[in-house]
Amino acid sequence: MTKSKSIIATLALSLVAITFSLAASDLQMGTWKLNEGKSKLMPEMGKNTLVVYATDGDKVKVTVDGVGKDGKATHSVWVGKFDGKMYPVEGNLAYNQVKYTPVDDHTNKIETMKDGKPVWSGKITVAKDGKSREVTVNGSDAEGKKFHALAVYDKE
């Protein structure tokens, strides 16, 4: 392959990757409210009751409000890209880094870490009609007890 063909191929692949990442983020954008009736949450876990995805320049800003397992209000903010890299998250959480990795135009993998150690991971899938999304989560709590949860959100 000539050098110019190689450069063109690289640029084309980069454009496809960027388009794929933007498509996955576009479907996530908006305000999502927890549908507790359809969710299967662990009683010992907190819950995210409202999640807002918004563009922030060339990044995505995710603002999460909820209730911790102690019954107190929680609030966190993550700003980053859906590119499979860890970005810091601020707030009163059991983790301080999050990464989103696009799977397809409706689905992102999500992974969290606390001080470099995995906390939980999961999958966020927006329904084909774009009106709801499911978040599945698997992990271990501070005592090492494994958990699994399903949170269903409706788009406002």
OpenMM code with the backbone's topology and positions (N, CA, C; nanometers):
from openmm import Vec3, app, unit

residues = "MET THR LYS SER LYS SER ILE ILE ALA THR LEU ALA LEU SER LEU VAL ALA ILE THR PHE SER LEU ALA ALA SER ASP LEU GLN MET GLY THR TRP LYS LEU ASN GLU GLY LYS SER LYS LEU MET PRO GLU MET GLY LYS ASN THR LEU VAL VAL TYR ALA THR ASP GLY ASP LYS VAL LYS VAL THR VAL ASP GLY VAL GLY LYS ASP GLY LYS ALA THR HIS SER VAL TRP VAL GLY LYS PHE ASP GLY LYS MET TYR PRO VAL GLU GLY ASN LEU ALA TYR ASN GLN VAL LYS TYR THR PRO VAL ASP ASP HIS THR ASN LYS ILE GLU THR MET LYS ASP GLY LYS PRO VAL TRP SER GLY LYS ILE THR VAL ALA LYS ASP GLY LYS SER ARG GLU VAL THR VAL ASN GLY SER ASP ALA GLU GLY LYS LYS PHE HIS ALA LEU ALA VAL TYR ASP LYS GLU".split()
positions = [
    Vec3(0.0858, -0.1168, 0.0000),
    Vec3(0.0000, 0.0000, 0.0000),
    Vec3(0.0904, 0.1231, 0.0000),
    Vec3(0.0568, 0.2205, -0.0831),
    Vec3(0.1376, 0.3413, -0.0875),
    Vec3(0.1116, 0.4254, 0.0367),
    Vec3(0.2021, 0.5194, 0.0600),
    Vec3(0.1904, 0.6042, 0.1778),
    Vec3(0.0611, 0.6847, 0.1754),
    Vec3(0.0214, 0.7382, 0.0608),
    Vec3(-0.1011, 0.8189, 0.0526),
    Vec3(-0.2251, 0.7322, 0.0753),
    Vec3(-0.2248, 0.6082, 0.0247),
    Vec3(-0.3383, 0.5185, 0.0490),
    Vec3(-0.3465, 0.4824, 0.1967),
    Vec3(-0.2318, 0.4647, 0.2586),
    Vec3(-0.2275, 0.4324, 0.4004),
    Vec3(-0.2841, 0.5475, 0.4840),
    Vec3(-0.2476, 0.6685, 0.4488),
    Vec3(-0.2984, 0.7864, 0.5199),
    Vec3(-0.4491, 0.7978, 0.5013),
    Vec3(-0.4977, 0.7793, 0.3796),
    Vec3(-0.6411, 0.7862, 0.3512),
    Vec3(-0.7159, 0.6780, 0.4279),
    Vec3(-0.6623, 0.5569, 0.4313),
    Vec3(-0.7265, 0.4478, 0.5052),
    Vec3(-0.7327, 0.4795, 0.6544),
    Vec3(-0.6246, 0.5345, 0.7080),
    Vec3(-0.6218, 0.5713, 0.8498),
    Vec3(-0.7240, 0.6792, 0.8797),
    Vec3(-0.7320, 0.7810, 0.7945),
    Vec3(-0.8305, 0.8878, 0.8143),
    Vec3(-0.9733, 0.8335, 0.8059),
    Vec3(-0.9974, 0.7443, 0.7117),
    Vec3(-1.1316, 0.6856, 0.6970),
    Vec3(-1.1704, 0.6061, 0.8212),
    Vec3(-1.0776, 0.5249, 0.8716),
    Vec3(-1.1053, 0.4474, 0.9930),
    Vec3(-1.1284, 0.5381, 1.1133),
    Vec3(-1.0528, 0.6465, 1.1224),
    Vec3(-1.0717, 0.7415, 1.2319),
    Vec3(-1.2090, 0.8059, 1.2247),
    Vec3(-1.2524, 0.8421, 1.1048),
    Vec3(-1.3842, 0.9023, 1.0857),
    Vec3(-1.4944, 0.8045, 1.1243),
    Vec3(-1.4794, 0.6778, 1.0886),
    Vec3(-1.5776, 0.5752, 1.1263),
    Vec3(-1.5841, 0.5621, 1.2778),
    Vec3(-1.4691, 0.5602, 1.3439),
    Vec3(-1.4659, 0.5479, 1.4902),
    Vec3(-1.5317, 0.6675, 1.5566),
    Vec3(-1.5046, 0.7873, 1.5083),
    Vec3(-1.5656, 0.9088, 1.5641),
    Vec3(-1.7163, 0.9065, 1.5421),
    Vec3(-1.7609, 0.8718, 1.4226),
    Vec3(-1.9035, 0.8649, 1.3918),
    Vec3(-1.9722, 0.7631, 1.4811),
    Vec3(-1.9110, 0.6471, 1.4992),
    Vec3(-1.9668, 0.5413, 1.5839),
    Vec3(-1.9820, 0.5920, 1.7270),
    Vec3(-1.8787, 0.6597, 1.7785),
    Vec3(-1.8821, 0.7122, 1.9144),
    Vec3(-1.9894, 0.8196, 1.9284),
    Vec3(-2.0023, 0.9080, 1.8315),
    Vec3(-2.1040, 1.0133, 1.8373),
    Vec3(-2.2441, 0.9563, 1.8289),
    Vec3(-2.2658, 0.8542, 1.7459),
    Vec3(-2.3989, 0.7929, 1.7350),
    Vec3(-2.4396, 0.7322, 1.8679),
    Vec3(-2.3486, 0.6642, 1.9339),
    Vec3(-2.3789, 0.6042, 2.0635),
    Vec3(-2.4101, 0.7119, 2.1661),
    Vec3(-2.3381, 0.8232, 2.1621),
    Vec3(-2.3626, 0.9283, 2.2601),
    Vec3(-2.4914, 1.0033, 2.2303),
    Vec3(-2.5285, 1.0233, 2.1036),
    Vec3(-2.6501, 1.0967, 2.0692),
    Vec3(-2.7751, 1.0309, 2.1265),
    Vec3(-2.7833, 0.8996, 2.1222),
    Vec3(-2.8998, 0.8296, 2.1744),
    Vec3(-2.9081, 0.8379, 2.3261),
    Vec3(-2.7949, 0.8532, 2.3923),
    Vec3(-2.7921, 0.8633, 2.5379),
    Vec3(-2.8339, 1.0022, 2.5869),
    Vec3(-2.8182, 1.1042, 2.5020),
    Vec3(-2.8416, 1.2421, 2.5444),
    Vec3(-2.9842, 1.2632, 2.5930),
    Vec3(-2.9974, 1.3458, 2.6961),
    Vec3(-3.1287, 1.3809, 2.7485),
    Vec3(-3.1382, 1.3513, 2.8973),
    Vec3(-3.2602, 1.3615, 2.9462),
    Vec3(-3.2885, 1.3393, 3.0880),
    Vec3(-3.3597, 1.2063, 3.1045),
    Vec3(-3.3077, 1.1236, 3.1941),
    Vec3(-3.3587, 0.9886, 3.2173),
    Vec3(-3.4038, 0.9755, 3.3625),
    Vec3(-3.5288, 0.9347, 3.3817),
    Vec3(-3.5846, 0.9192, 3.5158),
    Vec3(-3.6024, 0.7707, 3.5475),
    Vec3(-3.5591, 0.7302, 3.6682),
    Vec3(-3.5684, 0.5911, 3.7104),
    Vec3(-3.7142, 0.5459, 3.7150),
    Vec3(-3.7399, 0.4302, 3.6552),
    Vec3(-3.8706, 0.3650, 3.6628),
    Vec3(-3.8547, 0.2513, 3.7637),
    Vec3(-3.8865, 0.2803, 3.8901),
    Vec3(-3.8629, 0.1823, 3.9962),
    Vec3(-3.9464, 0.0562, 3.9791),
    Vec3(-4.0645, 0.0692, 3.9209),
    Vec3(-4.1511, -0.0463, 3.9019),
    Vec3(-4.0929, -0.1503, 3.8079),
    Vec3(-4.0145, -0.1082, 3.7124),
    Vec3(-3.9544, -0.2006, 3.6158),
    Vec3(-3.8117, -0.2399, 3.6536),
    Vec3(-3.7556, -0.1734, 3.7539),
    Vec3(-3.6170, -0.1977, 3.7938),
    Vec3(-3.6085, -0.3095, 3.8962),
    Vec3(-3.4915, -0.3718, 3.9032),
    Vec3(-3.4619, -0.4749, 4.0041),
    Vec3(-3.3349, -0.4300, 4.0761),
    Vec3(-3.3557, -0.3494, 4.1792),
    Vec3(-3.2445, -0.2915, 4.2531),
    Vec3(-3.2209, -0.3672, 4.3820),
    Vec3(-3.0991, -0.3644, 4.4294),
    Vec3(-3.0632, -0.4285, 4.5549),
    Vec3(-3.0981, -0.3322, 4.6688),
    Vec3(-3.1670, -0.3799, 4.7734),
    Vec3(-3.2043, -0.2918, 4.8846),
    Vec3(-3.0834, -0.2262, 4.9526),
    Vec3(-2.9697, -0.2970, 4.9557),
    Vec3(-2.8517, -0.2418, 5.0214),
    Vec3(-2.7723, -0.1451, 4.9335),
    Vec3(-2.8184, -0.1245, 4.8120),
    Vec3(-2.7536, -0.0293, 4.7219),
    Vec3(-2.8342, 0.0994, 4.7168),
    Vec3(-2.7704, 0.2058, 4.6807),
    Vec3(-2.8422, 0.3295, 4.6544),
    Vec3(-2.9071, 0.3203, 4.5175),
    Vec3(-2.9703, 0.4286, 4.4767),
    Vec3(-3.0308, 0.4304, 4.3432),
    Vec3(-3.0149, 0.5682, 4.2808),
    Vec3(-2.9887, 0.5666, 4.1516),
    Vec3(-2.9802, 0.6900, 4.0740),
    Vec3(-3.1193, 0.7188, 4.0193),
    Vec3(-3.1812, 0.8240, 4.0689),
    Vec3(-3.3195, 0.8521, 4.0310),
    Vec3(-3.3310, 0.9400, 3.9073),
    Vec3(-3.2294, 1.0208, 3.8803),
    Vec3(-3.2323, 1.1089, 3.7641),
    Vec3(-3.0924, 1.1184, 3.7050),
    Vec3(-3.0800, 1.0914, 3.5749),
    Vec3(-2.9514, 1.0956, 3.5056),
    Vec3(-2.9674, 1.1859, 3.3841),
    Vec3(-2.8784, 1.2847, 3.3720),
    Vec3(-2.8844, 1.3791, 3.2605),
    Vec3(-2.7543, 1.3702, 3.1812),
    Vec3(-2.7672, 1.3402, 3.0515),
    Vec3(-2.6546, 1.3394, 2.9585),
    Vec3(-2.6661, 1.4651, 2.8722),
    Vec3(-2.5574, 1.5434, 2.8656),
    Vec3(-2.5567, 1.6656, 2.7847),
    Vec3(-2.4205, 1.6813, 2.7199),
    Vec3(-2.4179, 1.7454, 2.6042),
    Vec3(-2.2888, 1.7732, 2.5415),
    Vec3(-2.2211, 1.8859, 2.6185),
    Vec3(-2.0902, 1.8778, 2.6248),
    Vec3(-2.0078, 1.9769, 2.6937),
    Vec3(-1.8850, 1.9983, 2.6064),
    Vec3(-1.8998, 2.0836, 2.5033),
    Vec3(-1.7940, 2.1003, 2.4044),
    Vec3(-1.7818, 1.9718, 2.3244),
    Vec3(-1.6618, 1.9148, 2.3205),
    Vec3(-1.6426, 1.7886, 2.2487),
    Vec3(-1.6552, 1.6684, 2.3425),
    Vec3(-1.7056, 1.6922, 2.4628),
    Vec3(-1.7214, 1.5860, 2.5620),
    Vec3(-1.8681, 1.5689, 2.5992),
    Vec3(-1.8926, 1.4734, 2.6864),
    Vec3(-2.0254, 1.4466, 2.7389),
    Vec3(-2.0225, 1.4739, 2.8881),
    Vec3(-2.1268, 1.5393, 2.9382),
    Vec3(-2.1393, 1.5640, 3.0811),
    Vec3(-2.2551, 1.4800, 3.1326),
    Vec3(-2.2279, 1.3958, 3.2331),
    Vec3(-2.3302, 1.3105, 3.2916),
    Vec3(-2.3497, 1.3549, 3.4362),
    Vec3(-2.4698, 1.4047, 3.4663),
    Vec3(-2.5040, 1.4486, 3.6014),
    Vec3(-2.6036, 1.3491, 3.6587),
    Vec3(-2.5716, 1.2961, 3.7770),
    Vec3(-2.6537, 1.1914, 3.8373),
    Vec3(-2.6988, 1.2358, 3.9763),
    Vec3(-2.8295, 1.2289, 3.9998),
    Vec3(-2.8854, 1.2556, 4.1316),
    Vec3(-2.9575, 1.1309, 4.1782),
    Vec3(-2.9506, 1.1054, 4.3077),
    Vec3(-3.0149, 0.9861, 4.3593),
    Vec3(-3.0196, 0.9843, 4.5095),
    Vec3(-3.0280, 0.8623, 4.5630),
    Vec3(-3.0357, 0.8395, 4.7065),
    Vec3(-2.9378, 0.7268, 4.7401),
    Vec3(-2.8506, 0.7498, 4.8372),
    Vec3(-2.7550, 0.6481, 4.8793),
    Vec3(-2.8218, 0.5417, 4.9645),
    Vec3(-2.7481, 0.4348, 4.9908),
    Vec3(-2.8047, 0.3265, 5.0715),
    Vec3(-2.8376, 0.3733, 5.2128),
    Vec3(-2.7793, 0.4863, 5.2543),
    Vec3(-2.8078, 0.5439, 5.3859),
    Vec3(-2.9295, 0.6367, 5.3837),
    Vec3(-2.9916, 0.6527, 5.2654),
    Vec3(-3.1096, 0.7380, 5.2531),
    Vec3(-3.0788, 0.8839, 5.2258),
    Vec3(-2.9504, 0.9192, 5.2200),
    Vec3(-2.9111, 1.0578, 5.1954),
    Vec3(-2.9003, 1.0833, 5.0452),
    Vec3(-2.9268, 1.2086, 5.0064),
    Vec3(-2.9191, 1.2475, 4.8656),
    Vec3(-2.7765, 1.2333, 4.8141),
    Vec3(-2.7638, 1.1906, 4.6881),
    Vec3(-2.6338, 1.1803, 4.6218),
    Vec3(-2.6347, 1.2659, 4.4965),
    Vec3(-2.5181, 1.3111, 4.4572),
    Vec3(-2.5035, 1.3935, 4.3368),
    Vec3(-2.3625, 1.3706, 4.2835),
    Vec3(-2.3513, 1.3450, 4.1546),
    Vec3(-2.2197, 1.3292, 4.0934),
    Vec3(-2.2193, 1.3878, 3.9538),
    Vec3(-2.0996, 1.4220, 3.9073),
    Vec3(-2.0818, 1.4775, 3.7725),
    Vec3(-1.9589, 1.4125, 3.7100),
    Vec3(-1.9772, 1.3620, 3.5883),
    Vec3(-1.8693, 1.3027, 3.5097),
    Vec3(-1.8621, 1.3792, 3.3789),
    Vec3(-1.7438, 1.4177, 3.3370),
    Vec3(-1.7233, 1.4819, 3.2069),
    Vec3(-1.6127, 1.4048, 3.1366),
    Vec3(-1.6425, 1.3548, 3.0176),
    Vec3(-1.5440, 1.2788, 2.9421),
    Vec3(-1.5972, 1.2429, 2.8058),
    Vec3(-1.5357, 1.1456, 2.7456),
    Vec3(-1.5758, 1.0984, 2.6136),
    Vec3(-1.6120, 0.9514, 2.6217),
    Vec3(-1.6974, 0.9076, 2.5320),
    Vec3(-1.7313, 0.7661, 2.5204),
    Vec3(-1.6245, 0.7011, 2.4335),
    Vec3(-1.5031, 0.6854, 2.4903),
    Vec3(-1.3894, 0.6370, 2.4128),
    Vec3(-1.3138, 0.5232, 2.4809),
    Vec3(-1.3712, 0.4646, 2.5861),
    Vec3(-1.3061, 0.3536, 2.6533),
    Vec3(-1.1923, 0.3932, 2.7452),
    Vec3(-1.1818, 0.5234, 2.7779),
    Vec3(-1.0767, 0.5699, 2.8690),
    Vec3(-1.1409, 0.6172, 2.9992),
    Vec3(-1.0700, 0.5983, 3.1098),
    Vec3(-1.1176, 0.6431, 3.2399),
    Vec3(-1.1097, 0.7952, 3.2501),
    Vec3(-1.2167, 0.8537, 3.3063),
    Vec3(-1.2209, 0.9962, 3.3369),
    Vec3(-1.2682, 1.0095, 3.4811),
    Vec3(-1.2225, 1.1138, 3.5514),
    Vec3(-1.2644, 1.1293, 3.6910),
    Vec3(-1.4127, 1.1643, 3.7023),
    Vec3(-1.4715, 1.1254, 3.8134),
    Vec3(-1.6090, 1.1619, 3.8457),
    Vec3(-1.6053, 1.2286, 3.9823),
    Vec3(-1.6817, 1.3347, 3.9963),
    Vec3(-1.6861, 1.4067, 4.1232),
    Vec3(-1.8203, 1.3836, 4.1889),
    Vec3(-1.8192, 1.3669, 4.3181),
    Vec3(-1.9425, 1.3477, 4.3925),
    Vec3(-1.9216, 1.2506, 4.5062),
    Vec3(-2.0285, 1.2241, 4.5750),
    Vec3(-2.0207, 1.1379, 4.6930),
    Vec3(-2.0518, 0.9935, 4.6542),
    Vec3(-1.9547, 0.9289, 4.5870),
    Vec3(-1.9746, 0.7952, 4.5337),
    Vec3(-1.8739, 0.6960, 4.5890),
    Vec3(-1.9027, 0.5697, 4.5664),
    Vec3(-1.8096, 0.4631, 4.6049),
    Vec3(-1.7004, 0.4449, 4.4999),
    Vec3(-1.7009, 0.5263, 4.3962),
    Vec3(-1.6001, 0.5197, 4.2902),
    Vec3(-1.5611, 0.6609, 4.2508),
    Vec3(-1.4426, 0.6753, 4.1880),
    Vec3(-1.3983, 0.8087, 4.1487),
    Vec3(-1.3508, 0.8174, 4.0040),
    Vec3(-1.3707, 0.7105, 3.9268),
    Vec3(-1.3395, 0.7112, 3.7837),
    Vec3(-1.4436, 0.6279, 3.7104),
    Vec3(-1.4767, 0.6727, 3.5892),
    Vec3(-1.5732, 0.6004, 3.5060),
    Vec3(-1.5243, 0.6031, 3.3623),
    Vec3(-1.5504, 0.4908, 3.2921),
    Vec3(-1.5257, 0.4911, 3.1473),
    Vec3(-1.6462, 0.4316, 3.0770),
    Vec3(-1.6776, 0.4899, 2.9635),
    Vec3(-1.7833, 0.4422, 2.8757),
    Vec3(-1.7175, 0.3929, 2.7473),
    Vec3(-1.7549, 0.2745, 2.7030),
    Vec3(-1.7021, 0.2174, 2.5800),
    Vec3(-1.8191, 0.1825, 2.4892),
    Vec3(-1.8301, 0.2464, 2.3718),
    Vec3(-1.9394, 0.2136, 2.2806),
    Vec3(-1.9315, 0.0689, 2.2321),
    Vec3(-2.0464, 0.0025, 2.2303),
    Vec3(-2.0586, -0.1330, 2.1767),
    Vec3(-2.1240, -0.1254, 2.0397),
    Vec3(-2.2335, -0.0510, 2.0318),
    Vec3(-2.3020, -0.0224, 1.9056),
    Vec3(-2.3767, 0.1087, 1.9245),
    Vec3(-2.4617, 0.1483, 1.8301),
    Vec3(-2.5241, 0.2806, 1.8404),
    Vec3(-2.6283, 0.2916, 1.9517),
    Vec3(-2.6667, 0.1821, 2.0149),
    Vec3(-2.7626, 0.1840, 2.1254),
    Vec3(-2.7012, 0.1466, 2.2603),
    Vec3(-2.5777, 0.0976, 2.2606),
    Vec3(-2.5219, 0.0377, 2.3822),
    Vec3(-2.3817, 0.0884, 2.4137),
    Vec3(-2.3605, 0.1149, 2.5418),
    Vec3(-2.2281, 0.1462, 2.5953),
    Vec3(-2.1983, 0.0507, 2.7093),
    Vec3(-2.0738, 0.0083, 2.7187),
    Vec3(-2.0277, -0.0590, 2.8402),
    Vec3(-1.9865, 0.0519, 2.9350),
    Vec3(-2.0031, 0.0285, 3.0650),
    Vec3(-1.9596, 0.1246, 3.1654),
    Vec3(-1.8798, 0.0499, 3.2713),
    Vec3(-1.7694, 0.1109, 3.3134),
    Vec3(-1.6856, 0.0520, 3.4174),
    Vec3(-1.6488, 0.1616, 3.5161),
    Vec3(-1.6474, 0.1260, 3.6452),
    Vec3(-1.6100, 0.2222, 3.7481),
    Vec3(-1.4905, 0.1696, 3.8267),
    Vec3(-1.4143, 0.2649, 3.8812),
    Vec3(-1.2987, 0.2299, 3.9631),
    Vec3(-1.2909, 0.3255, 4.0821),
    Vec3(-1.2315, 0.2779, 4.1889),
    Vec3(-1.2017, 0.3600, 4.3059),
    Vec3(-1.0523, 0.3472, 4.3301),
    Vec3(-0.9817, 0.4571, 4.3139),
    Vec3(-0.8371, 0.4592, 4.3350),
    Vec3(-0.7660, 0.3481, 4.2580),
    Vec3(-0.8079, 0.3275, 4.1311),
    Vec3(-0.7433, 0.2306, 4.0442),
    Vec3(-0.7920, 0.0877, 4.0567),
    Vec3(-0.8882, 0.0610, 4.1455),
    Vec3(-0.9403, -0.0748, 4.1634),
    Vec3(-1.0841, -0.0824, 4.1119),
    Vec3(-1.1170, -0.1875, 4.0356),
    Vec3(-1.2537, -0.2009, 3.9821),
    Vec3(-1.3576, -0.2084, 4.0943),
    Vec3(-1.4713, -0.1403, 4.0729),
    Vec3(-1.5810, -0.1425, 4.1688),
    Vec3(-1.6995, -0.2177, 4.1086),
    Vec3(-1.7487, -0.1696, 3.9942),
    Vec3(-1.8555, -0.2398, 3.9237),
    Vec3(-1.8477, -0.2089, 3.7756),
    Vec3(-1.9146, -0.2923, 3.6980),
    Vec3(-1.9213, -0.2707, 3.5538),
    Vec3(-2.0621, -0.3053, 3.5079),
    Vec3(-2.0942, -0.2653, 3.3881),
    Vec3(-2.2271, -0.2933, 3.3381),
    Vec3(-2.2447, -0.2531, 3.1938),
    Vec3(-2.3710, -0.2455, 3.1564),
    Vec3(-2.4068, -0.2145, 3.0181),
    Vec3(-2.5277, -0.1220, 3.0204),
    Vec3(-2.5242, -0.0197, 2.9356),
    Vec3(-2.6338, 0.0748, 2.9215),
    Vec3(-2.6880, 0.0603, 2.7801),
    Vec3(-2.8152, 0.0217, 2.7691),
    Vec3(-2.8740, 0.0003, 2.6370),
    Vec3(-3.0002, 0.0841, 2.6219),
    Vec3(-3.0006, 0.1697, 2.5201),
    Vec3(-3.1177, 0.2514, 2.4880),
    Vec3(-3.2076, 0.1695, 2.3960),
    Vec3(-3.3379, 0.1687, 2.4271),
    Vec3(-3.4351, 0.0961, 2.3451),
    Vec3(-3.4373, 0.1514, 2.2031),
    Vec3(-3.4794, 0.0681, 2.1095),
    Vec3(-3.4822, 0.1094, 1.9682),
    Vec3(-3.5662, 0.2347, 1.9463),
    Vec3(-3.6756, 0.2513, 2.0245),
    Vec3(-3.7601, 0.3705, 2.0091),
    Vec3(-3.7023, 0.4926, 2.0804),
    Vec3(-3.5921, 0.4759, 2.1567),
    Vec3(-3.5253, 0.5866, 2.2232),
    Vec3(-3.5977, 0.6400, 2.3460),
    Vec3(-3.7048, 0.5740, 2.3895),
    Vec3(-3.7859, 0.6253, 2.5002),
    Vec3(-3.7485, 0.5680, 2.6362),
    Vec3(-3.6670, 0.4630, 2.6376),
    Vec3(-3.6247, 0.4029, 2.7640),
    Vec3(-3.4845, 0.3465, 2.7483),
    Vec3(-3.4267, 0.3116, 2.8618),
    Vec3(-3.2948, 0.2485, 2.8603),
    Vec3(-3.2825, 0.1585, 2.9812),
    Vec3(-3.2007, 0.0553, 2.9656),
    Vec3(-3.1739, -0.0383, 3.0746),
    Vec3(-3.0264, -0.0312, 3.1102),
    Vec3(-3.0012, -0.0310, 3.2399),
    Vec3(-2.8649, -0.0305, 3.2903),
    Vec3(-2.8480, -0.1554, 3.3765),
    Vec3(-2.7621, -0.2462, 3.3332),
    Vec3(-2.7319, -0.3644, 3.4137),
    Vec3(-2.5968, -0.3415, 3.4799),
    Vec3(-2.5872, -0.3800, 3.6068),
    Vec3(-2.4671, -0.3548, 3.6851),
    Vec3(-2.4278, -0.4822, 3.7597),
    Vec3(-2.2981, -0.5122, 3.7586),
    Vec3(-2.2422, -0.6246, 3.8334),
    Vec3(-2.1181, -0.5758, 3.9063),
    Vec3(-2.1042, -0.6165, 4.0317),
    Vec3(-1.9864, -0.5748, 4.1053),
    Vec3(-1.9806, -0.6364, 4.2423),
    Vec3(-1.8955, -0.5783, 4.3259),
    Vec3(-1.8806, -0.6211, 4.4650),
    Vec3(-1.8840, -0.4981, 4.5539),
    Vec3(-1.9506, -0.5118, 4.6694),
    Vec3(-1.9561, -0.3988, 4.7619),
    Vec3(-1.8266, -0.3910, 4.8434),
    Vec3(-1.8203, -0.2977, 4.9369),
    Vec3(-1.6984, -0.2757, 5.0165),
    Vec3(-1.6585, -0.3987, 5.0975),
    Vec3(-1.7560, -0.4835, 5.1311),
    Vec3(-1.7270, -0.6054, 5.2075),
    Vec3(-1.6976, -0.7253, 5.1171),
    Vec3(-1.6975, -0.7047, 4.9851),
    Vec3(-1.6684, -0.8118, 4.8914),
    Vec3(-1.7897, -0.8922, 4.8478),
    Vec3(-1.9094, -0.8547, 4.8942),
    Vec3(-2.0317, -0.9246, 4.8558),
    Vec3(-2.0704, -0.8849, 4.7127),
    Vec3(-2.0894, -0.9865, 4.6275),
    Vec3(-2.1234, -0.9609, 4.4876),
    Vec3(-2.2680, -0.9135, 4.4761),
    Vec3(-2.2927, -0.8281, 4.3756),
    Vec3(-2.4280, -0.7814, 4.3505),
    Vec3(-2.4552, -0.7709, 4.2016),
    Vec3(-2.5835, -0.7716, 4.1684),
    Vec3(-2.6328, -0.7540, 4.0317),
    Vec3(-2.7587, -0.6691, 4.0418),
    Vec3(-2.7731, -0.5738, 3.9532),
    Vec3(-2.8916, -0.4890, 3.9552),
    Vec3(-2.9316, -0.4524, 3.8128),
    Vec3(-3.0583, -0.4221, 3.7956),
    Vec3(-3.1129, -0.3732, 3.6698),
    Vec3(-3.1893, -0.2459, 3.7003),
    Vec3(-3.1508, -0.1371, 3.6372),
    Vec3(-3.2217, -0.0106, 3.6515),
    Vec3(-3.2812, 0.0249, 3.5153),
    Vec3(-3.4092, 0.0558, 3.5139),
    Vec3(-3.4792, 0.0922, 3.3910),
    Vec3(-3.5139, 0.2418, 3.4030),
    Vec3(-3.4849, 0.3159, 3.2981),
    Vec3(-3.5088, 0.4603, 3.2959),
    Vec3(-3.5996, 0.4956, 3.1788),
    Vec3(-3.6848, 0.5940, 3.2014),
    Vec3(-3.7696, 0.6495, 3.0963),
    Vec3(-3.7170, 0.7871, 3.0606),
    Vec3(-3.7196, 0.8187, 2.9311),
    Vec3(-3.6718, 0.9481, 2.8857),
    Vec3(-3.7800, 1.0521, 2.9114),
    Vec3(-3.7384, 1.1644, 2.9667),
    Vec3(-3.8343, 1.2724, 2.9939),
    Vec3(-3.8405, 1.3665, 2.8776),
] * unit.nanometer
topology = app.Topology()
chain = topology.addChain("A")
for resn in residues:
    res = topology.addResidue(resn, chain)
    for name in ("N", "CA", "C"):
        topology.addAtom(name, app.Element.getBySymbol(name[0]), res)
